[in-house]
Amino acid sequence: MDEEAYSSSSSSSPVNPSFSIASSKSDKFYVKVYMEGNPIGRKLNLLAHDSYRGLVKALEHMFKTTILLATELDAVQAERCHVLTYEDGERDLIMVRNVSWEMFLSAVKKLKITRLDTFMKRR
């Protein structure tokens, strides 16, 4: 995995608080990633990935866990699964893959790896 794709970080301020696909001239767009139960966040370059699948693979490697996408939730044990969610500009928690990859990139402010049963209780 490319070192630029992700790196550890414990600071609480975002590296790049906004993103516009149309106006981006950089190949880097960092957001904070947190895993439920782990107090230390990491920063991740979203532009190092070109799809949800690539993003999830990198996060699985980074956090040493299995993350399911919305389309993979049928017949799973909720207490043993994690899902990837993101916080948008309105602070709503949304499961990834509910919108197109491009729309996700324009809206995401923070990522959170959440236990499926916890996410379902919040809805």
Contact map, one row per residue, 1 for C-alpha under 8 A:
111010000000000000000000000000000000000000000000000000000100000000000000000000000000000000000000000000000000000000000000000
111111000000000000000000000000000000000000000000000000000000000000000000000000000000000000000000000000000000000000000000000
111111100000000000000000000000000000000000000000000000000000000000000000000000000000000000000000000000000000000000000000000
011111100000000000000000000000000000000000001001000000000000000000000000000000000000000000000000000000000000000000000000000
111111100000000000000000000000000000000000011111100000000000000000000000000000000000000000000000000000000000000000000000000
011111110000000000000000000000000000000001111000000000000000000000000000000000000000000000000000000000000000000000000000000
001111111000000000000000000000000000000001110000000000000000000000000000000000000000000000000000000000000000000000000000000
000001111100000000000000000000000000000011100000000000000000000000000000000000000000000000000000000000000000000000000000000
000000111110000000000000000000000000000111100000000000000000000000000000000000000000000000000000000000000000000000000000000
000000011111000000000000000000000000000111000000000000000000000000000000000000000000000000000000000000000000000000000000000
000000001111100000000000000000000000000000000000000000000000000000000000000000000000000000000000000000000000000000000000000
000000000111110000000000000000000000000000000000000000000000000000000000000000000000000000000000000000000000000000000000000
000000000011111000000000000000000000000000000000000000000000000000000000000000000000000000000000000000000000000000000000000
000000000001111110000000000001110000000000000000000000000000000000000000000000000000000000000000000000000000000000000000000
000000000000111110000000000001100000000000000000000000000000000000000000000000000000000000000000000000000000000000000000000
000000000000011111100000000011100000000000000000000000000000000000000000000000000000000000000000000000000000000000000000000
000000000000011111100000000000100000000000000000000000000000000000000000000000000000000000000000000000000000100000000000000
000000000000000111110000000000000000000000000000000000000000000000000000000000000000000000000000000000000100100000000000000
000000000000000111111001000010000000000000000000000000000000000000000000000000000000000000000000000000001110000000000000000
000000000000000001111111000000000000000000000000000000000000000000000000000000000000000000000000000000001100000000000000000
000000000000000000111111000000000000000000000000000000000000000000000000000000000000000000000000000001001100000000000000000
000000000000000000011111000000000000000000000000000000000000000000000000000000000000000000000000000000000000000000000000000
000000000000000000011111100000000000000000000000000000000000000000000000000000000000000000000000000000000000000000000000000
000000000000000000111111111000000000000000000000000000000000000000000000000000000000000000000000000000000000000000000000000
000000000000000000000011111000000000000000000000000000000000000000000000000000000000000000000000000000000000000000000000000
000000000000000000000001111110000000000000000000000000000000000000000000000000000000000000000000000000000000000000000000000
000000000000000000000001111110000000000000000011000000000000000000000000000000000000000000000000000000000000000000000000000
000000000000000000000000011111000000000000001111000000000000000000000000000000000000000000000000000000000000000000000000000
000000000000000100100000011111100000000000011110000000000000000000000000000000000000000000000000000000000000000000000000000
000000000000011100000000000111110000000000111100000000000000000000000000000000000000000000000000000000000000000000000000000
000000000000011110000000000011111000000000111100000000000000000000000000000000000000000000000000000000000001111000000000000
000000000000010000000000000001111100000011110000000000000000000000000000000000000000000000000000000000000000111000000000000
000000000000000000000000000000111110000011110000000000000000000000000000000000000000000000000000000000000000011110000000000
000000000000000000000000000000011111011111000000000000000000000000000000000000000000000000000000000000000000001110000000000
000000000000000000000000000000001111111010000000000000000000001000000000000000000000000000000000000000000000000111000000000
000000000000000000000000000000000111111000000000000000000000000000000000000000000000000000000000000000000000000111100000000
000000000000000000000000000000000011111000000000000000000000000000000000000000000000000000000000000000000000000000000000000
000000000000000000000000000000000111111110000000000000000000000000000000000000000000000000000000000000000000000000000000000
000000000000000000000000000000000111111110000000000000000000000000000000000000000000000000000000000000000000000000000000000
000000001100000000000000000000000100011111000000000000000000000000000000000000000000000000000000000000000000000000000000000
000000011100000000000000000000011110011111100000000000000000000000000000000000000000000000000000000000000000000000000000000
000001111100000000000000000000011100000111110000000000000000000000000000000000000000000000000000000000000000000000000000000
000001111000000000000000000001111000000011111000000000000000000000000000000000000000000000000000000000000000000000000000000
000011100000000000000000000011111000000001111100000000000000000000000000000000000000000000000000000000000000000000000000000
000111000000000000000000000111100000000000111111100000000000000000000000000000000000000000000000000000000000000000000000000
000010000000000000000000000111100000000000011111100000100000000000000000000000000000000000000000000000001000000000000000000
000010000000000000000000001110000000000000001111110000000000000000000000000000000000000000000000000000000000000000000000000
000110000000000000000000001100000000000000001111110000000000000000000000000000000000000000000000000000000000000000000000000
000010000000000000000000000000000000000000001111111101100000000000000000000000000000000000000000000000000000000000000000000
000000000000000000000000000000000000000000000011111101100000000000000000000000000000000000000000000000000000000000000000000
000000000000000000000000000000000000000000000000111111100000000000000000000000000000000000000000000010000000000000000000000
000000000000000000000000000000000000000000000000111111110000000000000000000000000000000000000001100010000000000000000000000
000000000000000000000000000000000000000000000000001111111000000000000000000000000000000000000000000000000000000000000000000
000000000000000000000000000000000000000000000000111111111100000000000000000000000000000000000000000000000000000000000000000
000000000000000000000000000000000000000000000100111111111110000000000000000000000000000000000000000000000000000000000000000
000000000000000000000000000000000000000000000000000111111111000000100000000000000001000000000000000000000000000000000000000
000000000000000000000000000000000000000000000000000011111111100000000000000000000000000000000000000000000000000000000000000
100000000000000000000000000000000000000000000000000001111111110000000000000000000000000000000000000000000000000000000000000
000000000000000000000000000000000000000000000000000000111111111100000000000000000000000000000000000000000000000000000000000
000000000000000000000000000000000000000000000000000000011111111111100000000000000000000000000000000000000000000000000000000
000000000000000000000000000000000000000000000000000000001111111110000000000000000000000000000000000000000000000000000000000
000000000000000000000000000000000000000000000000000000000111111100000000000000000000000000000000000000000000000000000000000
000000000000000000000000000000000010000000000000000000000011111110000000000000000000000000000000000000000000000000000000000
000000000000000000000000000000000000000000000000000000000011111111000000000000000000000000000000000000000000000000000000000
000000000000000000000000000000000000000000000000000000000001101111100000000000000100000000000000000000000000000000000000000
000000000000000000000000000000000000000000000000000000000001000111110000000000001100000000000000000000000000000000000000000
000000000000000000000000000000000000000000000000000000010001000011111000000000001111000000000000000000000000000010000000000
000000000000000000000000000000000000000000000000000000000000000001111111100000001111000000000000000000000000000000000000000
000000000000000000000000000000000000000000000000000000000000000000111111100000000011000000000001100000000000000000000000000
000000000000000000000000000000000000000000000000000000000000000000011111100000000010000000000011110000000000000000000000000
000000000000000000000000000000000000000000000000000000000000000000011111110000000000000000000000000000000000000000000000000
000000000000000000000000000000000000000000000000000000000000000000011111110000000000000000000000000000000000000000000000000
000000000000000000000000000000000000000000000000000000000000000000011111111100000000000000000000000000000000000000000000000
000000000000000000000000000000000000000000000000000000000000000000000011111100000000000000000000000000000000000000000000000
000000000000000000000000000000000000000000000000000000000000000000000000111110000000000000000000000000000000000000000000000
000000000000000000000000000000000000000000000000000000000000000000000000111111001000000000000000000000000000000000000000000
000000000000000000000000000000000000000000000000000000000000000000000000001111111000000000000000000000000000000000000000000
000000000000000000000000000000000000000000000000000000000000000000000000000111111000000000000000000000000000000000111000000
000000000000000000000000000000000000000000000000000000000000000000000000000011111000000000000000000000000000000000111000000
000000000000000000000000000000000000000000000000000000000000000000000000000011111100000000000000000000000000000000110000000
000000000000000000000000000000000000000000000000000000000000000001110000000111111110000000000000000000000000000000111000000
000000000000000000000000000000000000000000000000000000000000000011110000000000011111000000000000000000000000000011110000000
000000000000000000000000000000000000000000000000000000000000000000111100000000001111100000000010000000000000000011110000000
000000000000000000000000000000000000000000000000000000010000000000111000000000000111110000000011000000000000001111000000000
000000000000000000000000000000000000000000000000000000000000000000000000000000000011111000001111000000000000001111000000000
000000000000000000000000000000000000000000000000000000000000000000000000000000000001111100011111000000000001111100000000000
000000000000000000000000000000000000000000000000000000000000000000000000000000000000111111111100000000000001111100000000000
000000000000000000000000000000000000000000000000000000000000000000000000000000000000011111111100000000000011110000000000000
000000000000000000000000000000000000000000000000000000000000000000000000000000000000001111110000000000000011100000000000000
000000000000000000000000000000000000000000000000000000000000000000000000000000000000001111110000000000000000000000000000000
000000000000000000000000000000000000000000000000000000000000000000000000000000000000001111111000000000000000000000000000000
000000000000000000000000000000000000000000000000000000000000000000000000000000000000011111111100000000000000000000000000000
000000000000000000000000000000000000000000000000000000000000000000000000000000000000111100111110000000000000000000000000000
000000000000000000000000000000000000000000000000000000000000000000000000000000000000111100011111010000000000000000000000000
000000000000000000000000000000000000000000000000000000000000000000000100000000000011110000001111110000000000000000000000000
000000000000000000000000000000000000000000000000000100000000000000001100000000000001110000000111111000010000000000000000000
000000000000000000000000000000000000000000000000000100000000000000001100000000000000000000000011111110000000000000000000000
000000000000000000000000000000000000000000000000000000000000000000000100000000000000000000000111111100000000000000000000000
000000000000000000000000000000000000000000000000000000000000000000000000000000000000000000000001111110110000000000000000000
000000000000000000000000000000000000000000000000000000000000000000000000000000000000000000000000111111110000000000000000000
000000000000000000000000000000000000000000000000001100000000000000000000000000000000000000000000101111111000000000000000000
000000000000000000001000000000000000000000000000000000000000000000000000000000000000000000000000000111111100000000000000000
000000000000000000000000000000000000000000000000000000000000000000000000000000000000000000000000001111111110000000000000000
000000000000000000000000000000000000000000000000000000000000000000000000000000000000000000000001001111111111000000000000000
000000000000000000111000000000000000000000000100000000000000000000000000000000000000000000000000000011111111000000000000000
000000000000000001111000000000000000000000000000000000000000000000000000000000000000000000000000000001111111000000000000000
000000000000000000100000000000000000000000000000000000000000000000000000000000000000000110000000000000111111100000000000000
000000000000000000000000000000100000000000000000000000000000000000000000000000000000011110000000000000011111111000000000000
000000000000000011000000000000110000000000000000000000000000000000000000000000000000011110000000000000000011111000000000000
000000000000000000000000000000111000000000000000000000000000000000000000000000000000011100000000000000000001111100000000000
000000000000000000000000000000111100000000000000000000000000000000000000000000000001111000000000000000000001111110000000000
000000000000000000000000000000001111000000000000000000000000000000000000000000000001111000000000000000000000011111000000000
000000000000000000000000000000001111000000000000000000000000000000100000000000000111100000000000000000000000001111100000000
000000000000000000000000000000000011000000000000000000000000000000000000000000000111100000000000000000000000000111110110000
000000000000000000000000000000000001000000000000000000000000000000000000000001111110000000000000000000000000000011111110000
000000000000000000000000000000000000000000000000000000000000000000000000000001111110000000000000000000000000000001111111000
000000000000000000000000000000000000000000000000000000000000000000000000000001101000000000000000000000000000000000111111100
000000000000000000000000000000000000000000000000000000000000000000000000000000000000000000000000000000000000000001111111110
000000000000000000000000000000000000000000000000000000000000000000000000000000000000000000000000000000000000000001111111111
000000000000000000000000000000000000000000000000000000000000000000000000000000000000000000000000000000000000000000011111111
000000000000000000000000000000000000000000000000000000000000000000000000000000000000000000000000000000000000000000001111111
000000000000000000000000000000000000000000000000000000000000000000000000000000000000000000000000000000000000000000000111111
000000000000000000000000000000000000000000000000000000000000000000000000000000000000000000000000000000000000000000000011111
